[in-house]
């Protein structure tokens, strides 16, 4: 019976290591989705001269995860004509993402910066979107470089921790 418990403990801690590994890769995927949105935003403003509500609606339909949820929520609130300006809606919906997705607070703070100031024209929107995209790309690049080593470390630490606890408890 002890051996079964030790085996279950080892598998459980290894599973925990796999969970943290998956969470790291999910954060990278969410950052890539937001980077895609900012590329999409730039092209829509430049070539189609679309409004932010239309861009968010179409982007929300095309995108999955936190990016799709954010864009759909912003587009829905803007279509509801509740009287709030885009900047306020964007910030509130970004705040609503905290804790509900794989993105960390620091990632959401960069996304929130897109609406940090009122937009005078489409040129300002392009500049702000480019700025946010570049910051997110830097974060994604750093995370991607560390992902392989950290994922191995999480799994090994989980397995080794489970083995050590099993030995101590036996």
C-alpha positions, 0 to 999 in steps of 0.5 A: 500500500505504501508503494502505491501511495509513493507511486501516486505521489510521484505521478502527481508531482510530475503532473504538476510539473507538466501543468506548469510547463503547459502554462508557460507555453499557453502564455506564449500562445496568448502573446502571439495572439495579441501580437497578431491582433496588433498586426491586424489592427495596423493593416486594417487602419492603413489599408481599409480605413476601418473604425476600431469597433469594426476591427475589434468585431472582426478580430474577435471573430477570427481569434481564439483565447484571451485576444478573441475574448477581449476583442469581442467584449470591446466590440460588443460594448462599443456596439451597445452605444453605452456612451463610453469612449474606446479608451475606457472600454479597452482599459476596463476589458483589459482589467477583466482579463486579469486572472482569467487567462494565461497572460500575466499582469505585466502582459496585460499592462502592455496591452492596456497601454494601447488605449493609454491616451486618446487618439486624435487620428489614425496615425496615432492609432498606428503608432500606439499599436506598433509600440504595443506590438513591439513590446509584446514581441520582445516579451514573447521572444524572451519567453520563447528562448527560456521555454525549452529549458524551463519546461524540462526543469518543471517536469524534472523538478516535479518528478524528483520532488515526488521521488524525494517525498516518497523516499522520505515518507517510506 
